[in-house]
Amino acid sequence: MQFKSLPQLLDYFKEESTGIAYYENIRWGSIPACPHCGSVNPYKTNRGWKCSDKDCHKKFTVRVGSIRKL
Ligand SMILES: [Zn+2]
């Protein structure tokens, strides 16, 4: 997709679900990893993701540490 202007880009990311899907895509492809323990088997909730590791079990979104770690 091509953007001709910054406002157009911001308009695109204004839609929350679109932005999340975008970050999921560039960071993990289709399989996210837990930023707390590294488990790669989280399950999706309506607000984001939840780690399936029984010792961790933390909720996270794709934004947790996503930019700074790169
Ligand atoms: Zn975890």
PDB file of the backbone (N, CA, C, O) and the ligand in Angstrom, with CONECT records:
HET     ZN  A 101       1
ATOM      1  N   MET A   1       0.843  -1.208   0.000  1.00  0.00           N
ATOM      2  CA  MET A   1       0.000   0.000   0.000  1.00  0.00           C
ATOM      3  C   MET A   1       0.870   1.246   0.000  1.00  0.00           C
ATOM      4  O   MET A   1       1.870   1.312   0.715  1.00  0.00           O
ATOM      5  N   GLN A   2       0.499   2.209  -0.782  1.00  0.00           N
ATOM      6  CA  GLN A   2       1.267   3.450  -0.895  1.00  0.00           C
ATOM      7  C   GLN A   2       0.533   4.585  -0.192  1.00  0.00           C
ATOM      8  O   GLN A   2      -0.686   4.725  -0.299  1.00  0.00           O
ATOM      9  N   PHE A   3       1.312   5.394   0.531  1.00  0.00           N
ATOM     10  CA  PHE A   3       0.719   6.559   1.180  1.00  0.00           C
ATOM     11  C   PHE A   3       1.303   7.820   0.555  1.00  0.00           C
ATOM     12  O   PHE A   3       2.516   7.951   0.388  1.00  0.00           O
ATOM     13  N   LYS A   4       0.428   8.723   0.221  1.00  0.00           N
ATOM     14  CA  LYS A   4       0.891   9.942  -0.438  1.00  0.00           C
ATOM     15  C   LYS A   4       1.168  11.062   0.548  1.00  0.00           C
ATOM     16  O   LYS A   4       1.849  12.030   0.210  1.00  0.00           O
ATOM     17  N   SER A   5       0.651  10.943   1.755  1.00  0.00           N
ATOM     18  CA  SER A   5       0.854  12.012   2.726  1.00  0.00           C
ATOM     19  C   SER A   5       0.804  11.460   4.136  1.00  0.00           C
ATOM     20  O   SER A   5       0.231  10.398   4.378  1.00  0.00           O
ATOM     21  N   LEU A   6       1.407  12.188   5.068  1.00  0.00           N
ATOM     22  CA  LEU A   6       1.385  11.765   6.459  1.00  0.00           C
ATOM     23  C   LEU A   6      -0.033  11.689   7.028  1.00  0.00           C
ATOM     24  O   LEU A   6      -0.376  10.697   7.672  1.00  0.00           O
ATOM     25  N   PRO A   7      -0.855  12.698   6.811  1.00  0.00           N
ATOM     26  CA  PRO A   7      -2.243  12.579   7.312  1.00  0.00           C
ATOM     27  C   PRO A   7      -2.942  11.322   6.824  1.00  0.00           C
ATOM     28  O   PRO A   7      -3.740  10.729   7.549  1.00  0.00           O
ATOM     29  N   GLN A   8      -2.656  10.930   5.642  1.00  0.00           N
ATOM     30  CA  GLN A   8      -3.275   9.724   5.096  1.00  0.00           C
ATOM     31  C   GLN A   8      -2.785   8.487   5.855  1.00  0.00           C
ATOM     32  O   GLN A   8      -3.546   7.555   6.117  1.00  0.00           O
ATOM     33  N   LEU A   9      -1.497   8.504   6.198  1.00  0.00           N
ATOM     34  CA  LEU A   9      -0.924   7.401   6.953  1.00  0.00           C
ATOM     35  C   LEU A   9      -1.539   7.326   8.341  1.00  0.00           C
ATOM     36  O   LEU A   9      -1.912   6.247   8.801  1.00  0.00           O
ATOM     37  N   LEU A  10      -1.647   8.481   9.015  1.00  0.00           N
ATOM     38  CA  LEU A  10      -2.222   8.524  10.354  1.00  0.00           C
ATOM     39  C   LEU A  10      -3.676   8.087  10.339  1.00  0.00           C
ATOM     40  O   LEU A  10      -4.153   7.432  11.266  1.00  0.00           O
ATOM     41  N   ASP A  11      -4.354   8.449   9.302  1.00  0.00           N
ATOM     42  CA  ASP A  11      -5.746   8.054   9.172  1.00  0.00           C
ATOM     43  C   ASP A  11      -5.856   6.531   9.108  1.00  0.00           C
ATOM     44  O   ASP A  11      -6.786   5.934   9.651  1.00  0.00           O
ATOM     45  N   TYR A  12      -4.902   5.932   8.445  1.00  0.00           N
ATOM     46  CA  TYR A  12      -4.883   4.485   8.306  1.00  0.00           C
ATOM     47  C   TYR A  12      -4.674   3.814   9.663  1.00  0.00           C
ATOM     48  O   TYR A  12      -5.342   2.829   9.978  1.00  0.00           O
ATOM     49  N   PHE A  13      -3.745   4.347  10.473  1.00  0.00           N
ATOM     50  CA  PHE A  13      -3.435   3.740  11.764  1.00  0.00           C
ATOM     51  C   PHE A  13      -4.376   4.167  12.872  1.00  0.00           C
ATOM     52  O   PHE A  13      -4.307   3.653  13.988  1.00  0.00           O
ATOM     53  N   LYS A  14      -5.252   5.104  12.566  1.00  0.00           N
ATOM     54  CA  LYS A  14      -6.228   5.546  13.544  1.00  0.00           C
ATOM     55  C   LYS A  14      -7.145   4.389  13.934  1.00  0.00           C
ATOM     56  O   LYS A  14      -7.651   4.326  15.054  1.00  0.00           O
ATOM     57  N   GLU A  15      -7.338   3.513  13.020  1.00  0.00           N
ATOM     58  CA  GLU A  15      -8.145   2.330  13.285  1.00  0.00           C
ATOM     59  C   GLU A  15      -7.319   1.340  14.094  1.00  0.00           C
ATOM     60  O   GLU A  15      -6.379   0.731  13.583  1.00  0.00           O
ATOM     61  N   GLU A  16      -7.684   1.186  15.368  1.00  0.00           N
ATOM     62  CA  GLU A  16      -6.865   0.411  16.303  1.00  0.00           C
ATOM     63  C   GLU A  16      -6.580  -1.011  15.825  1.00  0.00           C
ATOM     64  O   GLU A  16      -5.435  -1.462  15.861  1.00  0.00           O
ATOM     65  N   SER A  17      -7.569  -1.682  15.401  1.00  0.00           N
ATOM     66  CA  SER A  17      -7.372  -3.074  15.005  1.00  0.00           C
ATOM     67  C   SER A  17      -6.440  -3.182  13.804  1.00  0.00           C
ATOM     68  O   SER A  17      -5.683  -4.146  13.681  1.00  0.00           O
ATOM     69  N   THR A  18      -6.496  -2.206  12.935  1.00  0.00           N
ATOM     70  CA  THR A  18      -5.599  -2.203  11.788  1.00  0.00           C
ATOM     71  C   THR A  18      -4.157  -2.044  12.241  1.00  0.00           C
ATOM     72  O   THR A  18      -3.260  -2.721  11.738  1.00  0.00           O
ATOM     73  N   GLY A  19      -3.933  -1.126  13.216  1.00  0.00           N
ATOM     74  CA  GLY A  19      -2.586  -0.908  13.726  1.00  0.00           C
ATOM     75  C   GLY A  19      -2.027  -2.132  14.408  1.00  0.00           C
ATOM     76  O   GLY A  19      -0.868  -2.486  14.195  1.00  0.00           O
ATOM     77  N   ILE A  20      -2.832  -2.787  15.227  1.00  0.00           N
ATOM     78  CA  ILE A  20      -2.382  -3.993  15.921  1.00  0.00           C
ATOM     79  C   ILE A  20      -2.052  -5.090  14.929  1.00  0.00           C
ATOM     80  O   ILE A  20      -1.018  -5.749  15.039  1.00  0.00           O
ATOM     81  N   ALA A  21      -2.903  -5.276  13.994  1.00  0.00           N
ATOM     82  CA  ALA A  21      -2.646  -6.305  12.986  1.00  0.00           C
ATOM     83  C   ALA A  21      -1.349  -6.014  12.241  1.00  0.00           C
ATOM     84  O   ALA A  21      -0.607  -6.931  11.889  1.00  0.00           O
ATOM     85  N   TYR A  22      -1.086  -4.743  12.005  1.00  0.00           N
ATOM     86  CA  TYR A  22       0.135  -4.350  11.311  1.00  0.00           C
ATOM     87  C   TYR A  22       1.364  -4.699  12.145  1.00  0.00           C
ATOM     88  O   TYR A  22       2.325  -5.270  11.628  1.00  0.00           O
ATOM     89  N   TYR A  23       1.336  -4.355  13.447  1.00  0.00           N
ATOM     90  CA  TYR A  23       2.478  -4.648  14.301  1.00  0.00           C
ATOM     91  C   TYR A  23       2.684  -6.140  14.478  1.00  0.00           C
ATOM     92  O   TYR A  23       3.818  -6.618  14.490  1.00  0.00           O
ATOM     93  N   GLU A  24       1.594  -6.874  14.616  1.00  0.00           N
ATOM     94  CA  GLU A  24       1.720  -8.323  14.733  1.00  0.00           C
ATOM     95  C   GLU A  24       2.412  -8.878  13.500  1.00  0.00           C
ATOM     96  O   GLU A  24       3.252  -9.775  13.573  1.00  0.00           O
ATOM     97  N   ASN A  25       2.041  -8.331  12.406  1.00  0.00           N
ATOM     98  CA  ASN A  25       2.571  -8.828  11.147  1.00  0.00           C
ATOM     99  C   ASN A  25       4.063  -8.566  10.999  1.00  0.00           C
ATOM    100  O   ASN A  25       4.813  -9.461  10.608  1.00  0.00           O
ATOM    101  N   ILE A  26       4.506  -7.342  11.309  1.00  0.00           N
ATOM    102  CA  ILE A  26       5.920  -7.027  11.094  1.00  0.00           C
ATOM    103  C   ILE A  26       6.798  -7.625  12.181  1.00  0.00           C
ATOM    104  O   ILE A  26       7.986  -7.852  11.951  1.00  0.00           O
ATOM    105  N   ARG A  27       6.243  -7.886  13.359  1.00  0.00           N
ATOM    106  CA  ARG A  27       7.089  -8.379  14.440  1.00  0.00           C
ATOM    107  C   ARG A  27       7.188  -9.890  14.475  1.00  0.00           C
ATOM    108  O   ARG A  27       8.272 -10.446  14.657  1.00  0.00           O
ATOM    109  N   TRP A  28       6.078 -10.540  14.304  1.00  0.00           N
ATOM    110  CA  TRP A  28       6.080 -11.986  14.501  1.00  0.00           C
ATOM    111  C   TRP A  28       5.543 -12.779  13.314  1.00  0.00           C
ATOM    112  O   TRP A  28       5.550 -14.010  13.343  1.00  0.00           O
ATOM    113  N   GLY A  29       5.090 -12.112  12.302  1.00  0.00           N
ATOM    114  CA  GLY A  29       4.318 -12.864  11.334  1.00  0.00           C
ATOM    115  C   GLY A  29       2.996 -13.195  11.981  1.00  0.00           C
ATOM    116  O   GLY A  29       2.337 -12.292  12.496  1.00  0.00           O
ATOM    117  N   SER A  30       2.582 -14.427  11.979  1.00  0.00           N
ATOM    118  CA  SER A  30       1.285 -14.765  12.547  1.00  0.00           C
ATOM    119  C   SER A  30       1.395 -15.339  13.957  1.00  0.00           C
ATOM    120  O   SER A  30       0.369 -15.540  14.607  1.00  0.00           O
ATOM    121  N   ILE A  31       2.599 -15.608  14.451  1.00  0.00           N
ATOM    122  CA  ILE A  31       2.759 -16.224  15.767  1.00  0.00           C
ATOM    123  C   ILE A  31       3.500 -15.283  16.716  1.00  0.00           C
ATOM    124  O   ILE A  31       4.714 -15.123  16.595  1.00  0.00           O
ATOM    125  N   PRO A  32       2.790 -14.658  17.660  1.00  0.00           N
ATOM    126  CA  PRO A  32       3.452 -13.769  18.610  1.00  0.00           C
ATOM    127  C   PRO A  32       4.133 -14.533  19.721  1.00  0.00           C
ATOM    128  O   PRO A  32       3.737 -15.656  20.034  1.00  0.00           O
ATOM    129  N   ALA A  33       5.147 -13.945  20.322  1.00  0.00           N
ATOM    130  CA  ALA A  33       5.831 -14.544  21.465  1.00  0.00           C
ATOM    131  C   ALA A  33       5.583 -13.692  22.694  1.00  0.00           C
ATOM    132  O   ALA A  33       5.495 -12.468  22.598  1.00  0.00           O
ATOM    133  N   CYS A  34       5.469 -14.339  23.860  1.00  0.00           N
ATOM    134  CA  CYS A  34       5.275 -13.613  25.108  1.00  0.00           C
ATOM    135  C   CYS A  34       6.524 -12.778  25.401  1.00  0.00           C
ATOM    136  O   CYS A  34       7.626 -13.326  25.431  1.00  0.00           O
ATOM    137  N   PRO A  35       6.378 -11.458  25.619  1.00  0.00           N
ATOM    138  CA  PRO A  35       7.544 -10.600  25.891  1.00  0.00           C
ATOM    139  C   PRO A  35       8.089 -10.812  27.306  1.00  0.00           C
ATOM    140  O   PRO A  35       9.178 -10.337  27.627  1.00  0.00           O
ATOM    141  N   HIS A  36       7.340 -11.521  28.148  1.00  0.00           N
ATOM    142  CA  HIS A  36       7.756 -11.716  29.534  1.00  0.00           C
ATOM    143  C   HIS A  36       8.599 -12.969  29.697  1.00  0.00           C
ATOM    144  O   HIS A  36       9.606 -12.945  30.405  1.00  0.00           O
ATOM    145  N   CYS A  37       8.211 -14.054  29.062  1.00  0.00           N
ATOM    146  CA  CYS A  37       8.932 -15.314  29.248  1.00  0.00           C
ATOM    147  C   CYS A  37       9.391 -15.928  27.937  1.00  0.00           C
ATOM    148  O   CYS A  37      10.173 -16.879  27.938  1.00  0.00           O
ATOM    149  N   GLY A  38       8.921 -15.403  26.835  1.00  0.00           N
ATOM    150  CA  GLY A  38       9.377 -15.910  25.545  1.00  0.00           C
ATOM    151  C   GLY A  38       8.569 -17.067  24.995  1.00  0.00           C
ATOM    152  O   GLY A  38       8.879 -17.592  23.926  1.00  0.00           O
ATOM    153  N   SER A  39       7.513 -17.475  25.731  1.00  0.00           N
ATOM    154  CA  SER A  39       6.672 -18.551  25.238  1.00  0.00           C
ATOM    155  C   SER A  39       6.048 -18.169  23.894  1.00  0.00           C
ATOM    156  O   SER A  39       5.588 -17.042  23.713  1.00  0.00           O
ATOM    157  N   VAL A  40       6.036 -19.094  22.980  1.00  0.00           N
ATOM    158  CA  VAL A  40       5.486 -18.790  21.666  1.00  0.00           C
ATOM    159  C   VAL A  40       4.119 -19.433  21.483  1.00  0.00           C
ATOM    160  O   VAL A  40       3.679 -19.670  20.359  1.00  0.00           O
ATOM    161  N   ASN A  41       3.459 -19.708  22.584  1.00  0.00           N
ATOM    162  CA  ASN A  41       2.149 -20.341  22.480  1.00  0.00           C
ATOM    163  C   ASN A  41       1.068 -19.594  23.275  1.00  0.00           C
ATOM    164  O   ASN A  41       0.366 -20.197  24.087  1.00  0.00           O
ATOM    165  N   PRO A  42       0.938 -18.281  23.040  1.00  0.00           N
ATOM    166  CA  PRO A  42      -0.101 -17.531  23.742  1.00  0.00           C
ATOM    167  C   PRO A  42      -1.455 -17.737  23.076  1.00  0.00           C
ATOM    168  O   PRO A  42      -1.528 -18.187  21.933  1.00  0.00           O
ATOM    169  N   TYR A  43      -2.507 -17.413  23.780  1.00  0.00           N
ATOM    170  CA  TYR A  43      -3.803 -17.440  23.124  1.00  0.00           C
ATOM    171  C   TYR A  43      -4.387 -16.048  23.066  1.00  0.00           C
ATOM    172  O   TYR A  43      -4.097 -15.188  23.897  1.00  0.00           O
ATOM    173  N   LYS A  44      -5.210 -15.856  22.070  1.00  0.00           N
ATOM    174  CA  LYS A  44      -5.720 -14.520  21.803  1.00  0.00           C
ATOM    175  C   LYS A  44      -6.951 -14.238  22.659  1.00  0.00           C
ATOM    176  O   LYS A  44      -7.831 -15.086  22.812  1.00  0.00           O
ATOM    177  N   THR A  45      -6.992 -13.026  23.215  1.00  0.00           N
ATOM    178  CA  THR A  45      -8.167 -12.565  23.935  1.00  0.00           C
ATOM    179  C   THR A  45      -8.754 -11.393  23.168  1.00  0.00           C
ATOM    180  O   THR A  45      -8.203 -10.959  22.156  1.00  0.00           O
ATOM    181  N   ASN A  46      -9.873 -10.889  23.656  1.00  0.00           N
ATOM    182  CA  ASN A  46     -10.467  -9.761  22.935  1.00  0.00           C
ATOM    183  C   ASN A  46      -9.682  -8.468  23.138  1.00  0.00           C
ATOM    184  O   ASN A  46      -9.907  -7.503  22.408  1.00  0.00           O
ATOM    185  N   ARG A  47      -8.770  -8.422  24.106  1.00  0.00           N
ATOM    186  CA  ARG A  47      -7.964  -7.216  24.332  1.00  0.00           C
ATOM    187  C   ARG A  47      -6.525  -7.387  23.865  1.00  0.00           C
ATOM    188  O   ARG A  47      -5.764  -6.419  23.861  1.00  0.00           O
ATOM    189  N   GLY A  48      -6.142  -8.576  23.477  1.00  0.00           N
ATOM    190  CA  GLY A  48      -4.754  -8.776  23.084  1.00  0.00           C
ATOM    191  C   GLY A  48      -4.394 -10.245  23.186  1.00  0.00           C
ATOM    192  O   GLY A  48      -5.049 -11.099  22.590  1.00  0.00           O
ATOM    193  N   TRP A  49      -3.338 -10.534  23.953  1.00  0.00           N
ATOM    194  CA  TRP A  49      -2.875 -11.909  24.070  1.00  0.00           C
ATOM    195  C   TRP A  49      -2.673 -12.262  25.536  1.00  0.00           C
ATOM    196  O   TRP A  49      -2.482 -11.383  26.376  1.00  0.00           O
ATOM    197  N   LYS A  50      -2.718 -13.562  25.836  1.00  0.00           N
ATOM    198  CA  LYS A  50      -2.418 -14.015  27.172  1.00  0.00           C
ATOM    199  C   LYS A  50      -1.485 -15.208  27.069  1.00  0.00           C
ATOM    200  O   LYS A  50      -1.712 -16.137  26.293  1.00  0.00           O
ATOM    201  N   CYS A  51      -0.423 -15.159  27.876  1.00  0.00           N
ATOM    202  CA  CYS A  51       0.581 -16.217  27.838  1.00  0.00           C
ATOM    203  C   CYS A  51      -0.027 -17.526  28.332  1.00  0.00           C
ATOM    204  O   CYS A  51      -0.794 -17.524  29.295  1.00  0.00           O
ATOM    205  N   SER A  52       0.295 -18.615  27.701  1.00  0.00           N
ATOM    206  CA  SER A  52      -0.249 -19.916  28.111  1.00  0.00           C
ATOM    207  C   SER A  52       0.690 -20.648  29.067  1.00  0.00           C
ATOM    208  O   SER A  52       0.351 -21.718  29.573  1.00  0.00           O
ATOM    209  N   ASP A  53       1.865 -20.076  29.314  1.00  0.00           N
ATOM    210  CA  ASP A  53       2.793 -20.693  30.253  1.00  0.00           C
ATOM    211  C   ASP A  53       2.227 -20.603  31.662  1.00  0.00           C
ATOM    212  O   ASP A  53       1.853 -19.514  32.098  1.00  0.00           O
ATOM    213  N   LYS A  54       2.152 -21.731  32.397  1.00  0.00           N
ATOM    214  CA  LYS A  54       1.475 -21.718  33.697  1.00  0.00           C
ATOM    215  C   LYS A  54       2.230 -20.906  34.746  1.00  0.00           C
ATOM    216  O   LYS A  54       1.625 -20.449  35.716  1.00  0.00           O
ATOM    217  N   ASP A  55       3.533 -20.719  34.573  1.00  0.00           N
ATOM    218  CA  ASP A  55       4.293 -19.920  35.528  1.00  0.00           C
ATOM    219  C   ASP A  55       4.300 -18.435  35.177  1.00  0.00           C
ATOM    220  O   ASP A  55       4.767 -17.611  35.964  1.00  0.00           O
ATOM    221  N   CYS A  56       3.801 -18.105  34.035  1.00  0.00           N
ATOM    222  CA  CYS A  56       3.825 -16.713  33.574  1.00  0.00           C
ATOM    223  C   CYS A  56       2.402 -16.160  33.541  1.00  0.00           C
ATOM    224  O   CYS A  56       2.027 -15.320  34.359  1.00  0.00           O
ATOM    225  N   HIS A  57       1.622 -16.646  32.581  1.00  0.00           N
ATOM    226  CA  HIS A  57       0.215 -16.300  32.482  1.00  0.00           C
ATOM    227  C   HIS A  57      -0.068 -14.806  32.418  1.00  0.00           C
ATOM    228  O   HIS A  57      -1.134 -14.356  32.838  1.00  0.00           O
ATOM    229  N   LYS A  58       0.874 -14.042  31.898  1.00  0.00           N
ATOM    230  CA  LYS A  58       0.662 -12.605  31.809  1.00  0.00           C
ATOM    231  C   LYS A  58      -0.027 -12.226  30.516  1.00  0.00           C
ATOM    232  O   LYS A  58       0.132 -12.854  29.469  1.00  0.00           O
ATOM    233  N   LYS A  59      -0.814 -11.146  30.653  1.00  0.00           N
ATOM    234  CA  LYS A  59      -1.421 -10.607  29.439  1.00  0.00           C
ATOM    235  C   LYS A  59      -0.432  -9.655  28.781  1.00  0.00           C
ATOM    236  O   LYS A  59       0.366  -9.003  29.455  1.00  0.00           O
ATOM    237  N   PHE A  60      -0.495  -9.587  27.499  1.00  0.00           N
ATOM    238  CA  PHE A  60       0.338  -8.608  26.807  1.00  0.00           C
ATOM    239  C   PHE A  60      -0.302  -8.224  25.488  1.00  0.00           C
ATOM    240  O   PHE A  60      -1.173  -8.919  24.965  1.00  0.00           O
ATOM    241  N   THR A  61       0.155  -7.098  24.969  1.00  0.00           N
ATOM    242  CA  THR A  61      -0.266  -6.698  23.636  1.00  0.00           C
ATOM    243  C   THR A  61       0.982  -6.666  22.770  1.00  0.00           C
ATOM    244  O   THR A  61       2.097  -6.803  23.271  1.00  0.00           O
ATOM    245  N   VAL A  62       0.798  -6.490  21.516  1.00  0.00           N
ATOM    246  CA  VAL A  62       1.941  -6.473  20.615  1.00  0.00           C
ATOM    247  C   VAL A  62       2.819  -5.256  20.834  1.00  0.00           C
ATOM    248  O   VAL A  62       3.933  -5.196  20.314  1.00  0.00           O
ATOM    249  N   ARG A  63       2.334  -4.282  21.599  1.00  0.00           N
ATOM    250  CA  ARG A  63       3.113  -3.062  21.798  1.00  0.00           C
ATOM    251  C   ARG A  63       4.142  -3.207  22.925  1.00  0.00           C
ATOM    252  O   ARG A  63       5.051  -2.382  23.020  1.00  0.00           O
ATOM    253  N   VAL A  64       4.030  -4.219  23.770  1.00  0.00           N
ATOM    254  CA  VAL A  64       4.949  -4.367  24.897  1.00  0.00           C
ATOM    255  C   VAL A  64       6.366  -4.588  24.393  1.00  0.00           C
ATOM    256  O   VAL A  64       6.698  -5.652  23.870  1.00  0.00           O
ATOM    257  N   GLY A  65       7.193  -3.568  24.559  1.00  0.00           N
ATOM    258  CA  GLY A  65       8.600  -3.679  24.168  1.00  0.00           C
ATOM    259  C   GLY A  65       8.833  -3.827  22.683  1.00  0.00           C
ATOM    260  O   GLY A  65       9.939  -4.154  22.253  1.00  0.00           O
ATOM    261  N   SER A  66       7.803  -3.589  21.899  1.00  0.00           N
ATOM    262  CA  SER A  66       7.936  -3.934  20.487  1.00  0.00           C
ATOM    263  C   SER A  66       8.948  -3.070  19.749  1.00  0.00           C
ATOM    264  O   SER A  66       9.696  -3.575  18.912  1.00  0.00           O
ATOM    265  N   ILE A  67       8.983  -1.776  20.045  1.00  0.00           N
ATOM    266  CA  ILE A  67       9.878  -0.892  19.298  1.00  0.00           C
ATOM    267  C   ILE A  67      11.280  -0.870  19.911  1.00  0.00           C
ATOM    268  O   ILE A  67      12.276  -0.954  19.191  1.00  0.00           O
ATOM    269  N   ARG A  68      11.357  -0.757  21.233  1.00  0.00           N
ATOM    270  CA  ARG A  68      12.657  -0.594  21.887  1.00  0.00           C
ATOM    271  C   ARG A  68      13.571  -1.797  21.710  1.00  0.00           C
ATOM    272  O   ARG A  68      14.792  -1.651  21.650  1.00  0.00           O
ATOM    273  N   LYS A  69      12.982  -2.986  21.626  1.00  0.00           N
ATOM    274  CA  LYS A  69      13.809  -4.178  21.496  1.00  0.00           C
ATOM    275  C   LYS A  69      14.436  -4.316  20.116  1.00  0.00           C
ATOM    276  O   LYS A  69      15.422  -5.034  19.951  1.00  0.00           O
ATOM    277  N   LEU A  70      13.886  -3.652  19.148  1.00  0.00           N
ATOM    278  CA  LEU A  70      14.376  -3.818  17.782  1.00  0.00           C
ATOM    279  C   LEU A  70      15.632  -3.002  17.487  1.00  0.00           C
ATOM    280  O   LEU A  70      16.151  -3.050  16.372  1.00  0.00           O
TER     281      LEU A  70
HETATM  282 ZN    ZN A 101       4.830 -15.583  29.286  1.00  0.00          ZN2+
END
